[in-house]
Amino acid sequence: MMSLTLYGCRDASEPSNVTQDVYGQGVEEPEENPGEDVSQGGTSAPEENASLTPQEEEEADLVGHILETGQMQFTVAEVITEESEDGASVMVTAAPDGDDSDFNHATVAYDEETVFYIRKIYDGGARYEDLDASAEELKTDVLVSVWGDYEEDGQTFHAVKVQMDQFV
C-alpha cells in the first residue's frame, strides 16, 4: 500500500526561528506586503528574506521517511518524486507500517556539527516556521530532508543539515 504526499518548501539557509510565507504551486500570492504573515496580520520575516521563493531555495540531497533511529544515525525510505499532469510535484512514499520494498533505503549518519531543525508547515504549505531542534527529536515516520554527501563506502549518507517536517 502506498500513500501520496504533496510536498514543497525547501530552505538552504541556516534555520531560524522566523515564520516565512511560502507560495508554492497552486497557491496564489496575496496582495499584502512581502514578509507579512497573512494569517496573523503581522510581519513574519526580515525584509531580506521576504522575497525568497521555493524556486530560489536549494533542494535537499535526500528526502525520505524515517524507518528507524539509532546512535548517531537513522534509516530512511526515500520518497519518489513525480510530476503530475498539471506540472505539480507529487511525492510518493510507503504508507506507515506498509510494504516499503519498492523504495530505496539509506542510512544517514550525523555528528555533533549536523544542524537539525523542525519545519512546521501550515495551511497546506502556504507558510512555514523553522524551529531549532536536535537529534533527540528524530522519530519514525517523520518526513525528513537531508543535505550532505555519501561517504566513501557509498552506503552511508553523511548529513550536514536535517529538516524534520511537521504538518499542522
Order of alpha helices (4+ residues) and beta strands (2+ residues): beta-beta-beta-beta-beta-beta-beta-beta-beta-beta-beta-beta-beta
